[in-house]
Amino acid sequence: MNSKAKSGKTFSPEPVELNVEKLISGGLGLARLNGEAILIPGALPGETLAASLHAPAKGVRRGRILEIAAPSPFRIQPDCPLAGRCGGCDFIHVQPETALKLKSEAALSDMAEAWGLEISLVDSPEQAHYRTRATLHLGLGGDGKPGLGFYDDKRGLVEFDDCRLINRQLVSLAGLLRRWALTLPVEAATGAEFSLTLGSERSGAFIAVSPPPPAAGGRGRRTETPKLPPALLKSLEGLPGFLAKETPLPVGCFARPAFRGPLRPLAKSDPARLPVTVWPELNLTLTAGPGEFTQVNPSVNKLMVGRILELAAPLAPGRALDLYSGHGNIALPLARSGFRVTAVEDSPEGARSARLNGNGLMEILHDRSEKAVEQLSRKGEKFDLIVLDPPRAGARDLAPALAAMNPDMIIYVACHPAVLARDVPAFVSLGYRPGHLAALNMFPRTSHLETILALRRNI
């Protein structure tokens, strides 16, 4: 083995020719060399290419494209000068009209084939500038001056004038923040995270400044709790006034001095809440506070919730349980559609927003979904419908307690199709069968998918 292999870098001293068989989950091209599987970022099915290989890491061999001899007809020239550098648009080289089909087949075809399902495709009305949330990082740019941008794969700062993913109002706001960052003392530019959220109907935006997550210490132990440096906290006091002079957009500015600590407003005039989803047909407006989770693509979010309402309609006016409910994104439209809803949310901010948005429309349990499910099951509670939108770790362990509540339908929303596929057999073993599978292009120009799976009780 050569010395480069020991460092985990280039393994093959000479380029190798590979034929890409297909895409797999995560948008990686799969090729084989002497029977060994090679995963290649940026490759498309049917392409012939020259690649360098890396040493195996955790049993997986990856390659890097050097030259494409025979490109896919679905490949296009990226329209961003930062393509391949910032890492945010790992599907920017794929025709937009083909991208959803390619990545849904890569992520969901095995599951669809196993259960005899067709994949229903729900594309995004906007293929660019769709994100209403973004996280930027404060640090030193290549010129040694404070700057704001994304991190590349080596945690280098990538500043930008435009971004094909972020809503144009947020792009403009990011540009103002970059100008403000140039006024900071160098000791203030420490890698703090600036979370930007845009409200619907041009209602305003939030900026929430937080310290980065703690780094792992020796033997996996965490280091001390990260805090924003005093120099940055002092400089942030002038941010609301700076923005008020530069943009007509109402911007609420908040800071979290210590990791996982409370957010504090930087000015008394800050808007405390923003509308994030408006349902005129349901007489419903959902609002959220700073730092709360909201879906990044409002148009696809409404299509997603609409699909859930369609699937659930035959069970109305039954009883519904919504787990990991957040500010009521799914629970409240269900309640407006006639269901008697119990919503469960762990985050105190999310539970508070659900109460404000619901205004008595539903029961809200401020608890971990896993704990609430066990308690409801032990009490013998029954539901006609259960909806869950768990974190990336999935919800396989919840299956027995959910099945014990005897729902006619379980709707599982997932942002990680591989984990969803892993969890399905647990529900099938308890008497539920997949009946509808939808792939939603919540994240155009990336390999990521939002997925809906409806499981119906065997009768």
N, C-alpha and C positions, 0 to 999 in steps of 0.2 A: 504494500500500500504506500502511495506516495505521501509526502508531508502535508500536502494540501488536504488530503482526505482526513488526516487526524484533526485538523482544525474545523472540520465540518463544512469546508468550502468546496471548490471544484474537485470532483473525484476523477473524472475522465480526462486524461491529458490531451486527448484529441476529440473534436466534435463527433457525435454519432448521429446517424440518420434514423429518424423514427417516424412511424405512421400512427396518427392519432385515431384510436378506435371509437371513442365516445367521450362524452362528458360525464363526470360523476358529481355527486352532491358537493356544493361549494364552488362549482364552475371550473373544476380542474380537468384538463385533458388527460385521458388514460392511454398510454402507449406501452408496448412491451419490447424488451430487449433480451433475447435468449431466454424467453419465458418469464422474465422478471418484470413486474408491473412498475411503470414509471409515471409519476404524476407531474404534469406540466402546467403551471399557471399561464393563462393567456392563450392556450391552444384550443382549437376548435375541431369538431369531428371531421374526419376525412383529410386532414391536412398532413402533408409531408414536410418535415422540418429537420434542420440540424440543431442539435442541442448539446449543451454540456451537462454533465451529471454531477450531482452532489453525493457526498457520502450518506449512507442510510442514517436516518435519525428516528429513533423509536420504531424501527422496523419498516420505515417508509422511505423510498427513494424518490427524490424529486429531480427535475431537470429544469434548465433555463434555456429559452429559445434564443438561438444565435441567428438563424436565418430561416425564412419560410420558403421552401421550394415550390410548393403547390398550396396556395391559400384556399380557405373555404370560401364559397360564394357568399356566405353570410358575414364575412369579415369586412369592416369598413375602416377608414382612416380616422383615428380619434380626433375630435374637434377641440381638444383642450391641450394647451402647451405643457401642462403638468402631468399628462397621462403617463402612467407607469412610475411616477415619482411619489405623489402623495398617497397613492394606494386606495383612495376612496371610491373610484369608479372602475372596479375590476372587470366590468362588462362593457366598457365604453367602446370597445373594438367590435361590437356585435350589432348588426342591423336592429334598430328598435322594434320593427315589426316581427322579428324572428326571436328576439331575446327571451320573451316569456315562455314560448314553446320549448326552446332549447333547455332553459334552466329548470323548468317544471318536469320535463322528461328525465333530466339528470337526477333530480332530487326525489321524484315521486313515482317513476315508472315501475319500479320493483313493487312498491306497495299497491299501486293500482292493479298490476297484474296478479298479485297474490290474492286480492279480494274481488277481482272481476269488476273493477270500477273504471269509468272514464274520468279523465282529469278535466274539470271545468275551468277554463281560463278566464280570469278577470284582469284585464289590462288596466294600466293607469291612463287616465285622460291626459295627464301631463307627463312627458318623457324627460323633461328638464326643468330645473328651477322649481321643483315640487316640495322640497323639504322646508318645513316650518320650524324645525329644531336643528341646532348644530352646536357642537362643542369645539371651541378654539382654545389654543394653548398659548400662554404668554411665555416668552423666552428671548434669548438673544439670537438674532439673525446672523447670516454669514458675514455681515459687516461689523458684527460685535455690538450693534445697537439693539435696544429692546424692540421686539416685534410680536406680532400675533398671527397665528396660522394653524395649519395642521401639522401633525408629526408624520414623518416618513417612517419606513420600517426600521431605521436606525435611530429613531427619536430625534432626528434633526428637524428644525423648524422649516416648514414650507409655507411661505407667505404667498398671497394670491390677490389679484385684482378682480377676478371673477371666478365663480364656481358654478359648474353646470348642474349641481345637485340642489344648491340652496336657493330659496326664494329670493327674488331680486331685491326686495326690501331688506332682507337680512344681509345680502351681499353689500348693499349700501351701508348698512349699520356696521358691518365688519370693517369696511374701509374707514369709517370714522373712528372705530376703536383702534385701528392701526395707527392713525394719525395721533390719537391720544397717547398710545403706548410710546411713541417717540419722545414724549415729554417726560417719561419716567426716569428716575435714576437707575443706573445699572443694577444696583442691589435689590431693586423692587421686581425685576424681571426674573422670577424664580420658577416658572413652569406652572403657575396657577391656571385653572381651567375657567373659561368664560362660556357659560351655557346660555345660548340665545334661543328664545321662543317667540314666535310671531302669533299674535291673535288673529282670529278670522275677521272678515269684513273690514280689513285695514284698521283694526281697533287699537293697535299698539303692539308693544313688544316688552319682553322681560330680558334683563341681563342678570345672571346669577353667578357671582365670582366665588370659587371655592378652591381650597388647596387640593393638590392631587392625592390619590389614594396612597396609603403607606406602602413603602417598599418592603419586600420580604427580608427578614434578617437571617442570621445563621440558623440552620436546621428548621427553616420555614417559619421562624418566629417573626412577628411584625416589629418594625421599628417604632419609635415613639410617634404619637399622633401628629400628623402634619398640621401646620398652621400657616396662615398668610403672614408674611413678614410685616413688621410695623411700617416699613417704608411704603409698601404697597397699600396697606390699609389707610395710611395718611393720604396717599395720592388718590385713592378711590373717592375720597370725600368731594373732590372736584369734578368727578365724572358726570353726575346728573346735570350740573350747570353747563359743562362743555357740550353735552348732547342737546340740551334745550336750545342752545344757540345755533346748532348745526343742522337739526332735522325737525320737521313739523310732527314727526311720528311720536306719540307719547311713549316714553320708554321708562319702565320701572327698573331701578337699579338696586341690587341686593348683594350682600356679601355674607359669606359663611366663614368667620374667622378661623374656626377649627374644623377638621374633618368630621363629618356627621353631626356637627353642631347646628344650631338654628340659623336660618337665614335672617339677616337684619336689613331693613330698608336703609338706603343711603340718603334718602330725602323724604320728608313727610308728604310731599305731593305725589310720590310714586303711585301709579295704579296698583292696587293690591291683587286684582284678579283680571283675567282676560277671557272673553268668549273664545272657545276653541272649536266647537261644533254647533251648528245651527240647523235645527230640523223644523222648518216652518209647518210642514204637514202634520207634525206631531205636537205643535205648539211647545217646543222644547229648545232651550238654549243651554248648552253645557259650558261651564266656565272652569278654569283651573288657576291655581296660584303659582308663584315662581318656584322652579325646581321640581314641579310635579311631572310625572310621566304623561306624555300625550303622544299619539301616533304621529309619525313624521310627515305622512302624506294624507292630508285631510280628505281629498277626493276619494282615494282608495279606502280610507277608513269608513266613509259613508257607504261605499259599495259593499264593504265587508259586513258592516252592521245590517245593511239591507238584506244581504244574503242570509244572515242568521235569522232575521225576522221572517223571511220567506219559509225557511226550513221549519221554524217553530210555529208558524201560523196554525197548523191543524191542531195544535195542543192548547191554544188559547180558548177560554180564559182559565188556564190551569195555574199551577204553582211552579215557580221557577227559582232556581238557585244559581247565582252568578258568583264565581270564585275569582280571586285576584281582580276585583272589579274596578280598582282605581277610582276615578272621579265619577263613575257611572256611565262610561262610554257605551256599554252594551246593556247594562241593567235598566237604565232609565228609558231607552226606546222600547225595551220589552215591557216595562210597566205601562208606558203610554199605549202599548198595543193590547192591553187587557190582562196581562199576567200579574199575579200576586208574587212580587219579587222579594227575595232575601239576598242581599249583596254582602260579600265578605271582603274586607280590605285590611291589610296589615299596616300600611303607612298611615300615620296620624293625619298627615296633610291630605292624602287621598280620601280617607274616611270623612274628614271634615268637608271636603269639596262635594263628596257624594251627598252628604246631608243638606248642604246649601243648594245643590242642584236639584235634589229630589223633593225638597220642601214637603215631606210627609208622604211622597208617592210610594215608598218602599221601606222595608225593614233593612237596617244597616248594622252589621256586626263588625266592630273594630277588633280584628283578631287575625292571627295567621290562618290562612285557608286550611292548612293541614290539620290544625287543632280544631277549628270550627267544624270541619267535616266529621271528625271522630265524635265530637260531642253531639252533633245533630243526628248522626247515625245511632249512637247509643240511646238517644231519647226516642228513637223510632219515628223520626220525622220522615215524611214522604214528599217527593217532588215529581211533577210530570216532566220537567225539563231541567237539565243541569248544563250550564255553560262554564267552561274554564279556559282561561288564557294564561297558562302558567309561565314562569321564567324559563330560561333555556335548559335548565336541569330536567324539566318535564314533570310528569305527575303519575308515573306508573304505580307508586306506592299508595295512591289515593283510590285506585280502582276498586278494591273490595268494599270500602266504606261508601263509595258513590253507588255501586251496584246495590248495596243494602238499602238504599233509599228508594229503590225501585222506579227510577225514571223511565219513561217511554223512550226518551231520546237524550243522548249526551252529545253536546257539540264541543269539540276540542279545537281551539285556535292555537296555532303554533308558529313561531318564527324560526324554528329549527326542525326542518322536516325529518332529519335522521333520528332525532329524539322521539318525534311523533311515531315514526315507524317502529322504533324500539318499544314504545308504550302500548301499541295497538293490541298485541297478543294478550296482554293482561286483561283488557276489557272483553276481548272475544272469549276468553276462558270463563268469564262470568256471565255469559249469555247475551252479549251485544255484538252486532255485526256492522261493519262499515257499510254505509249506504250512499254517501255523497262525499266527494273529494273535490275541493276547489283550490286552485293556485292563484294567489292574488299578487300582482306586481306592485307591492307596496314600496319597493326600492328599485326603480328603474336605473339602468346603467350599472347595476351591481348584480352579483350572483345570488343575492339573498331573496327569499320568498316569504310571504305570509301564507299560511295554509289553514283551511277549514276542513275538518273531518266530522261528519255527522254519523254517530253510531246509534242504531236502533235496536231496541230489545227484541230478541227472538220470541215469537208468539207461537 
